[in-house]
Amino acid sequence: MPEVRKETLEELEREAAMGGEGRIVERTVPRIDLSDFLRRKPQIADALWSAATEHGFFQLANHGIPQALIDEAFVMSERFFALPEPVKAQYPLQANAGWEYKAQTRPSTGTPDQKESFQITPTRMRDLWPSGAELAGFKATTLAFERANWALGMRVLDCFAGKLGLPADYFTEAHDPLSPEYQCTLRLLHYPPMDREGIENSGLWRAGAHTDFDCLTLLHQVPGQGGLQFCPGNEASSQQWTDAEPLAGVVTCNIGDMLMRWSDDRLLSTLHRVRMPTAEGDAGDRYSIAYFCQANCDVTIEGPEKRHAPMTARDYLQMRIQANYGGES
């Protein structure tokens, strides 16, 4: 295991070097139409592969998740974060599930992200669900949304499996939601409103520059609540960032470190961050919902070409979480 740990620390060193402001450049974000998926799958797979190997960052249109369900999930997210702090504190973050407030410190900044989150990992939610008296309908809505995102994520990952020469449904089986080892996570995010005085010189970020630990991230944003920026995987050393504006009906995606390792570095894990407010309209509440496709704990991460030493998804995520939460895993 020492060789694996060395490789993982090298990934953290890459992230730690990305804490500067950099500069903003204009780029076109690849947008891929998933309509008529079964008939158009070869064409869609080509477009996904191109976006993931050139940028590691792309958007999905006509993705199949009903807008009504997305809207309901955001309503529940706002209601959860509006609960009194003592109520939320009954459901603390543990084993990558539960509520945290400004607890995540990125290796890139060394300062806590200016946000709170509630992480829903279905197999780890014992005693972590708000009661019906506190928030009626929360569990039913968020679990329905979690499963809709799982289905979308598996379609995308199955396209990558074909391109990597892996069997059909290879990644679907590796993210089996019926297994007790399942660890995909739906993360509700709230960035509280900011006091404009001192924002520019605070040295803080709503979310510092980072890559995700997972295989694939699906991000839902609220139009008008901007701030997300990305730096393509093949241009990370240049520190050139591009705004990813939130668009209605569009899911924003990025490749994570787990899939980059699994693909022998062919699919590019993408650095991204959430900047501090810069315009008058930016300083209010910001909400987003991320879904992290994370292989089941007992799955071994090893690419077809075996470029990296094998390790389980459990060990990989624990190493990364410990680096972000001060030893908590």
N, C-alpha and C positions, 0 to 999 in steps of 0.2 A: 503493500500500500504506500510506502514512501514516495515512489515515483509518481503515483496518481496525485498525492497531496502537493508535490512540487508543481505539477501542471496546473492544478487548481489555483495555487497561489500566484502563478504567472498570469492567470486570467484576472485575478484581483489587482495585480500590479498594473495591468492595462487600464482597468477602470480607475484606479487611484490617480493616474496621470491626466485625467480629463476634467479637472476641477476648475479650469480657467474660463473666462468669458468667451474666448474665441471670437469669431465674427459670423455675421448672418449673411447667407447667400440664398439666392433663389434657385429652387429646383422643382422639377415636376415630380409629384408623387405618383408612382404607378397605381392605376386604379383598374381593378379586374372585375369584369361582369361575370357573376356566377349563375346567371339565368339559364334555364334548360340544362342543368348541370350534367345529368346522365348522358345526354346526347352529345354535349359539347365538351366532355371531360378531357379528351386529348388536347384540344385547343386551350382550355383553361389551365391544364397542367403545364403547357409550354409557357404561358404568360406568368404563372406563379413561379416557375423555376427561374425564368429570366429576372423577375423582380427580386427573388430571394438570393440569387447568386451575384447580382450586381449591386443591390442596395441593402437587402435584408429588411426592407421596410416597404409596405404597400397598403392599399386600401381595397376593401371588398364592397361591391355594389350588388344589389339584387341577391342578397345572401340568404334570404329565407327566414330570418328571425322576424316575426311580426312586430311592426312598430308599436302596436298597442302593448305588447309584452315589454318592450324596451321602456316605454313610458311608465308602465306600472312599476318596473324595477327601480327607476329613478325616483318615483314618488315614495316607495318604501325606503330607499336609501336616505332621502331627505328627512323622512320621519324618524328613522333610526338615529341619525346624527343630531336631531333636535331633542332627543331624550335628555333628561338631566344627567350630568356626568356621573353621579352615584349609581344610576341605573345601568349605564353603559359599563361602568367599572365592575359590575357583577359578572361580566363576560370577558375576562382578560385574555389577551393573546397567549396561546399555549399550543405547541405542536402545530404551528402555522394555521391556527384557527382562533378567531376571537377579535376583540377590539384593542387597538393601540392608539395612543395619542403622542405624536412627536417622538416616537421611540426608535425610529429607523435612522441610523446614521450612515451615510454613504461613504465608502472608501475614497471617493473622489473629492469630498468636501470636508469630512471630519466634523460636520455640523448636522444636527437633526433636521430632517425634512419638516417643512411647515405644513403638516397635514395630520389627519386622523384616518384610520381605516378600520373596516370590519371584514375579516377574512372568513369565508365560508368554504370549508373543506368537508364535504358531506360525511365522510367516515370518522371525523374527529370533532363532531359538534355536540357530543353529550354534555349537557348542562350549560351550553353556550347559546341556545336559542332564546331570544326575548319571549316572555310569556304573552299569551293572547291579551291579557289585561294591559300589558305595556305597549304592544304593537300588533294588533289583530291582522292576520293575513300575511305577515312578514315571511314566515317559513314557506308557505305554499307558493308565494310569488317568486321568491328568490331561488327556490329549488327548481321551479319550472324554467326560470331563466338560465340557471346553471346548466340544465340538461340541453336546452336549445343551443347554448354556446358550445357545449361538448360536441353535439352533432355537427355544427359548422366547422369546428376545429378539426374533427376527424376527416371531413371531406378534404380540407386543405392538406392535412398531413398524408392522406392516402395518395394525393397527387405527387407529393415528394417521394413517397415510398417507391412508386413506379419509376421515377427518374433515377433513384439510387439503386435500382435493380433488386429491391426488396419485394417480398410477396404482397399481394393485395391484402388489405386490412392489417398489415403488420403493425402499424402504429395504433390502430383501433384496439387491437388485442393488448398492446402495451399500455393503453390508458383505459383498461376495462373498468367501468363504473360499478360492476357487480362484485368486484374483488374487494376484500377488506384492506388490500394494499393500495387502493385508489387514493391519489393525492392531488388531483386537479383542484384548483382553487378559484372561486369567484371572490373578487376583492372590491368592496364598495369603498370609494375614496371621497373625502371631503377636505378641501383646502379652505380654511376659514378666511373671512374677509381680513384684509390687511390695512393697517394704519399707514397712510401714505408717507407720513413723516419718517424719514430715516430709512425707507425701503432700499434706496439705491446704494447706500453705504453700509447695509446691515451685514453683508458677507454671507447671507442666507439664501437658500433656494427653496421654492415650494417642493421641488424634488430634485436633488442633485444628480449630475450626470451618472448614468449607470447602464449596464446591460442587464437583461432579465435572466433569471436562473433557469428558466423552463425551456420547453421545446418551441412553443408558439404562444404569443400573447394576442388576444382579441380585445380591443379597447373601444368602448362606447363613450362618446363625448356629447356634451350639450352645446348646440350652436350658440355662439356668442360668449362662450366661456373658454377662451383660448389660453395659450401658454405652453403647449407641448411643442418641443423642438427635437429634431433628430439629426444625427451625423452618420451618414451611411457607413456600413461595415468596412468597405474597402477604402474609406477616406478618413478613418478615425484620427490618424496622426495629424491631419490638417486642422482639426478643431474648427471646421466650417459647418455651422448649424443652419437648419432650415425649419421654418414654422410649419406645423401640421395643423391647419385650421380645422376646427370641428365642423362636420357637415351632417345634416340630417340624413338618416337612412344609410349612412356609410360606416363600416367597421374598419378601424385602423389596426394594422397588424405589424408585428415585428418578430423576427426570428430570435430565439433565446440561446444562451450558451449551451444548454443541454443538447439541442438539435445541431448546433454548429459542431460540437464534439462528435455527435452520432453520425454526422454526414462527412466525417474526416475533413472538416473545415471548408466544405464546398458551399454550404449555406451560411450566410453571414449574419452573425449576431450584431444587433444594431444599438449603438449608444443613443440614449435619449434622456431628456430632462424636462422639468416644468419650471420655467423661469419665474422670477418675481414679477409683479405687475409693473408695466412700463407706461400704460396709457390710463386715462381717467376711468375708462370702463372696465379695466382689468382687476380692480382692487376688491371686488365683491367676492361672495362665495363661489367656489368652483367645485363641481361634482363630476366625477367620471366613474366608470365601472370597468374593471379589467378582468378578463378570464385567462388563467394561466393553465395551458395544457402541460401537465407534468407527469411523466411516466410513472406507473405504479412502483411502489417502493422496492419491490423485489425484482424489477426488470434490470438487466445488465445493459449499460450504455457502452456500446462498442460498434464502431463504424465498419462498413464492408471491407475497407482496406486496412483496418486495425491500426490506424495512425496513432491513436491514443491508447493508453493502458485502460483495460476495462474497469468499471466500477458500477455499483448499483445506483439507481436513481435516489434511493434513500441517503446514501453516503454523500452523493454529490450535493443534494439540496441542503443537508445538514451543514456541510462546510460553508456554503454560501450564506445561509441564514445566520450562522454564528458570526460571520464577518460583518453583518449588518445590524445585529441586535445584541452586541456585547456579550456573546457567549450563549444566549438563549437559543435553543433549538427545538 
